[in-house]
Amino acid sequence: MTPRRTKTTEPTERPQVVLLDWRDSRHFKWEAPCMLCRKPTPLRSHADEPVHKTCAESWNAAHPGEVRFVSDPTPKRRTNDDHA
């Protein structure tokens, strides 16, 4: 009996996906086709392009060094968080 050959594969390096923060209501409008996958989405980029957040994150990972889809600025914390 001949031994089976196993295919050895080197682990492929995946691009680092940076999650976008699009909590602001300005990112939500009526549904339109996503500019990347063409499926309906109510989300909008900062440039008002209809795009799913996950599509934008994948595009950013595949195009390092290019700035197209960005996160909202981090909101400042309140100084008085005492709710008692």
Phi and psi in degrees as a GROMACS rama.xvg file:
@    title "Ramachandran Plot"
@    xaxis  label "Phi"
@    yaxis  label "Psi"
@TYPE xy
-85.7527  133.599  THR-2
-67.3004  144.373  PRO-3
-74.5671  142.168  ARG-4
-90.405  132.767  ARG-5
-103.39  139.723  THR-6
-82.4757  120.745  LYS-7
-96.3271  131.754  THR-8
-123.647  140.145  THR-9
-79.2085  141.861  GLU-10
-63.3857  129.591  PRO-11
-85.045  141.309  THR-12
-82.6352  122.248  GLU-13
-91.5341  146.271  ARG-14
-66.5857  146.644  PRO-15
-73.957  118.538  GLN-16
-90.8607  121.061  VAL-17
-100.311  124.058  VAL-18
-74.818  136.22  LEU-19
-90.1373  146.458  LEU-20
-104.63  103.862  ASP-21
-121.194  51.8608  TRP-22
-78.05  -22.3176  ARG-23
-63.2872  141.025  ASP-24
-64.8323  -17.0725  SER-25
-66.3819  -13.6128  ARG-26
-86.4456  -0.785681  HIS-27
-118.158  126.43  PHE-28
-143.672  -160.033  LYS-29
-69.216  161.474  TRP-30
-72.8975  140.523  GLU-31
-149.002  160.182  ALA-32
-66.9611  133.857  PRO-33
-60.871  134.706  CYS-34
-69.8622  -13.465  MET-35
-103.35  -42.5554  LEU-36
-112.18  -7.16421  CYS-37
69.5546  6.98867  ARG-38
-87.5129  151.601  LYS-39
-62.0186  142.02  PRO-40
-150.735  143.209  THR-41
-90.463  -1.83369  PRO-42
-84.0529  150.251  LEU-43
-132.468  144.815  ARG-44
-78.8024  -179.865  SER-45
-64.2142  -25.6862  HIS-46
-90.7951  13.7002  ALA-47
65.8849  24.8787  ASP-48
-85.3216  132.832  GLU-49
-70.0711  120.473  PRO-50
-159.96  137.651  VAL-51
-67.5237  146.452  HIS-52
-60.428  -41.9577  LYS-53
-67.8316  -35.0573  THR-54
-64.5674  -42.4829  CYS-55
-64.7029  -40.7997  ALA-56
-65.3587  -40.1673  GLU-57
-66.4712  -40.6799  SER-58
-62.7507  -44.6189  TRP-59
-59.4354  -41.7744  ASN-60
-66.4738  -35.1123  ALA-61
-79.7284  -15.3119  ALA-62
-127.409  65.3984  HIS-63
-62.7489  142.973  PRO-64
90.0326  -14.9837  GLY-65
-99.7344  134.876  GLU-66
-107.759  109.16  VAL-67
-127.451  -47.0934  ARG-68
-114.142  125.541  PHE-69
-126.637  162.282  VAL-70
-84.6959  160.563  SER-71
-69.6935  153.684  ASP-72
-62.2961  147.426  PRO-73
-69.6464  125.383  THR-74
-66.9182  147.468  PRO-75
-76.4612  144.278  LYS-76
-73.655  148.549  ARG-77
-69.6998  148.331  ARG-78
-81.5804  -25.035  THR-79
-115.611  96.6923  ASN-80
-98.8905  14.7988  ASP-81
-79.9779  111.588  ASP-82
-105.206  10.8346  HIS-83
